[in-house]
Amino acid sequence: MILSFKTSLPYYGHWIPYAHTPYDAFWEETGVDPVILDPVLLTFDPERATQKTKYMGELFPASVAADADGLLFLEFFQTDRKAGRAEAL
């Protein structure tokens, strides 16, 4: 299962989402067969270049820490970064 958070890019001074917008996402590891898992999903090279090349976005395991404080990606994607409060996915 992949749950995603889309970002928007500036376009002539306006913020608009569109089909080729880069995105950040997390995926739930429960029930995933590591034998058939695409190794790219576990590749975290600088700027996640390998993931961006293949998937046009960045994908993180839900139970991995997103920051130095230990906030998991599952929680990170449910937090409004500007307001610092919970939000729905």
C-alpha positions in Angstrom: 0.0 0.0 0.0 1.3 3.5 -0.8 -0.1 6.6 0.7 1.1 9.8 -0.8 1.4 13.5 -0.3 1.6 15.6 -3.4 3.6 18.8 -3.6 2.9 21.8 -5.9 5.4 23.7 -8.0 5.3 27.4 -8.8 4.0 28.1 -12.3 4.1 31.7 -13.5 3.7 33.0 -9.9 0.8 30.6 -9.0 1.0 27.3 -7.1 -0.7 24.6 -9.1 -0.7 20.8 -8.8 -0.5 18.9 -12.1 0.1 15.4 -13.3 3.9 15.5 -13.4 4.4 17.3 -10.1 7.1 15.7 -8.0 5.7 14.1 -4.9 6.7 12.6 -1.5 5.1 9.4 -0.3 5.4 6.7 2.3 4.6 3.0 2.0 3.5 0.5 4.6 5.9 -2.4 5.0 3.5 -4.8 6.6 2.8 -7.7 4.3 5.4 -6.7 1.7 7.4 -9.5 0.3 11.0 -8.4 0.4 11.9 -10.9 -2.4 9.8 -9.0 -4.9 10.1 -5.5 -3.5 11.8 -3.1 -5.9 15.2 -2.4 -4.4 14.8 1.2 -5.6 12.3 1.7 -2.8 15.1 1.1 -0.3 17.6 3.3 -2.1 18.2 6.6 -0.3 21.0 8.1 -2.3 21.6 11.9 -2.2 18.3 13.7 -3.0 16.8 10.2 -3.6 17.9 10.6 -7.3 17.4 6.9 -8.1 13.8 7.0 -6.8 13.0 10.3 -8.6 14.4 8.9 -11.9 12.2 5.7 -11.7 9.1 7.0 -9.9 9.2 10.8 -10.4 9.0 11.2 -6.6 10.4 10.1 -3.3 9.1 7.1 -1.4 9.8 6.3 2.2 9.0 3.3 4.5 6.2 4.4 6.9 8.1 3.1 10.0 11.4 4.9 9.3 12.3 8.1 11.2 11.8 11.2 9.0 13.8 13.5 11.2 16.4 13.6 14.0 13.7 13.6 16.7 12.4 10.2 15.5 9.2 11.3 13.9 8.1 8.5 11.7 7.2 9.1 8.0 3.7 7.9 8.9 3.4 10.8 11.4 5.4 13.2 9.3 2.9 13.0 6.4 0.0 13.6 8.8 1.5 16.9 10.1 1.0 20.3 8.7 4.6 21.5 8.5 3.7 25.2 8.6 1.2 25.0 11.5 2.8 22.1 13.3 -0.6 20.3 13.8 -2.1 17.1 12.7 -3.9 16.9 9.3 -5.6 14.2 7.4 -3.9 12.4 4.6 
